[in-house]
Amino acid sequence: MEFTVDLRPEEYGKAMLWHHFSGTLGKRINDFIGWGILVLAPLTIVLLLLLAPDALSIWFWPVAIVATAYAIYSTIFMRVQIRRQAATILADHPLLQQTIYQVHEKGVKLLAAGSAEKEEKLFLPWKEIAQVREIGELYLLFVSEEMLLIVPKRTLPDEERFRGILQTAEKLA
């Protein structure tokens, strides 16, 4: 099966967000804690100010400020930063935007589309692909903890056949 992946910045951003925040259980827990602090810190401050203003010690304010700053950074600022990076990376590296994928039972072969004078290719046997995830309209093929291939479903000529190849490869691995 051969198809061309024309990656869009929003797809790349979504994949990077998932990879950064949901790739492992630890990342999911950290993301959950960040959102929890972001919601609970201001709520706790307001409740304590209303119900027990005399009970607040001098240490409460630095801890509340640090917790809120961490929550804002880890949940909101990092998401904005990752989305900006996604758009910049794709603009700086147009070969990442269009890649020809040749997927078969032995592995995945990648060819850089539009590089006529200097053909770049990479072959990854299925045993080198550690994990495959389906998130929304994307398939993520993890080569390592830091490297992944992004396949938007809209670029697949036959999604059922692609799924079949993935299931066959999973059984062989």
C-alpha positions as a printed Julia matrix, in Angstrom:
173×3 Matrix{Float64}:
   0.0     0.0    0.0
   1.45    3.35  -1.02
   0.15    6.79  -0.08
   1.42   10.32   0.4
   1.13   11.96   3.79
   0.69   15.71   3.51
   0.92   16.62   7.15
  -0.94   19.72   8.32
   0.28   21.85  11.24
  -2.83   21.11  13.32
  -2.32   17.35  12.84
   1.34   17.61  13.8
   0.39   19.74  16.8
  -2.24   17.24  17.95
   0.24   14.37  17.67
   2.9    16.29  19.59
   0.41   17.25  22.32
  -0.67   13.63  22.68
   2.94   12.48  22.73
   3.91   15.07  25.32
   0.95   14.74  27.68
  -0.59   11.3   27.14
   2.19    9.07  25.85
   2.66    7.23  29.13
   0.8     6.77  32.4
   3.24    9.11  34.14
   2.6    11.84  31.57
  -1.16   11.43  31.92
  -0.92   11.64  35.71
   1.28   14.74  35.49
  -1.18   16.38  33.1
  -4.11   15.5   35.38
  -2.25   16.94  38.41
  -1.49   20.14  36.47
  -5.15   20.61  35.57
  -6.16   19.78  39.14
  -3.82   22.39  40.59
  -4.93   24.94  38.01
  -8.55   24.51  39.11
  -8.09   23.83  42.82
  -5.45   26.46  43.72
  -7.6    29.52  42.94
 -10.67   27.81  44.4
  -8.78   27.01  47.64
  -7.46   30.58  47.89
 -10.94   32.05  47.5
 -12.5    29.61  49.99
  -9.78   30.2   52.58
 -10.03   33.96  52.18
 -13.79   33.8   52.65
 -14.02   31.18  55.4
 -10.8    31.45  57.41
  -8.77   34.58  56.57
  -7.02   34.55  59.98
  -5.83   30.94  59.59
  -3.57   31.66  56.61
   0.13   31.59  57.41
   2.89   33.5   55.65
   3.91   30.27  53.83
   0.53   29.83  52.2
   1.01   32.57  49.61
   4.39   31.44  48.17
   3.14   27.85  47.95
  -0.12   28.93  46.3
   1.71   31.15  43.81
   4.23   28.42  42.9
   1.48   25.8   42.51
  -0.6    28.1   40.33
   2.43   29.08  38.2
   3.31   25.39  37.72
  -0.25   24.57  36.73
  -0.44   27.42  34.23
   2.91   26.46  32.73
   2.28   22.71  32.54
  -1.28   22.84  31.25
  -1.72   25.97  29.19
   1.63   27.53  28.28
   3.19   24.24  27.15
   0.19   23.49  24.9
   0.47   26.89  23.23
   4.22   26.44  22.87
   3.85   22.96  21.3
   1.26   24.23  18.78
   3.58   27.1   17.77
   6.52   24.71  17.41
   4.45   22.41  15.22
   3.69   25.21  12.75
   7.31   26.4   12.78
   8.82   22.94  12.31
   6.61   22.16   9.33
   7.34   25.57   7.78
  11.11   25.15   8.27
  11.19   21.54   7.01
   8.88   21.16   4.02
  10.02   17.55   3.47
   8.22   16.65   6.71
   4.99   17.92   5.21
   4.96   15.49   2.29
   6.26   11.99   2.68
   5.45    8.94   0.58
   4.7     5.91   2.75
   4.98    2.39   1.4
   3.4     0.11   3.98
   3.5    -3.66   3.66
   3.84   -6.8    5.77
   7.62   -6.37   6.23
   7.6    -2.76   7.4
   7.25    0.87   6.42
   9.35    2.58   3.77
   9.43    6.38   3.77
  10.4     8.47   0.77
  10.71   12.24   0.93
   8.31   13.63  -1.66
   9.64   16.42  -3.85
  13.34   15.71  -3.37
  14.2    14.73  -6.95
  17.89   15.65  -6.88
  18.54   14.05  -3.5
  16.27   11.13  -2.76
  15.91   10.48   0.94
  14.46    7.2    2.12
  14.14    5.2    5.28
  12.95    1.63   5.85
  11.61    0.59   9.24
  10.8    -3.09   9.76
   7.8    -3.69  12.01
  10.05   -4.98  14.81
  11.52   -1.46  15.09
   8.11    0.14  15.56
   7.52   -0.14  19.29
   3.9     0.94  19.45
   0.99    1.99  17.24
  -1.72    4.29  18.59
  -4.92    5.52  17.01
  -5.97    8.94  18.28
  -8.92   10.58  16.62
  -8.08   11.07  12.97
  -4.42   10.06  13.31
  -2.31    6.94  13.59
   0.9     7.35  15.56
   3.67    4.83  14.91
   6.3     5.07  17.65
   9.81    4.16  16.58
  11.26    5.23  19.94
  10.25    7.37  22.9
  11.25   10.49  20.95
  10.55    9.52  17.32
   7.14    8.84  15.85
   5.51    8.69  12.45
   2.2    10.48  11.98
  -0.33    9.07   9.52
  -3.55   11.08   9.1
  -6.5     8.83   8.26
  -7.56   11.18   5.46
  -4.4    10.25   3.51
  -5.06    6.5    3.58
  -6.45    5.05   0.35
  -7.89    2.06   2.24
  -8.05    2.36   6.03
  -9.29   -1.2    6.55
  -6.34   -2.6    4.62
  -3.97   -0.38   6.63
  -5.52   -1.66   9.89
  -5.14   -5.23   8.62
  -1.44   -4.68   7.91
  -1.0    -3.18  11.4
  -2.75   -6.15  13.03
  -0.65   -8.63  11.04
   2.54   -6.78  11.98
   1.49   -6.73  15.64
   1.06  -10.5   15.64
   4.5   -10.99  14.07
   6.28   -8.72  16.57
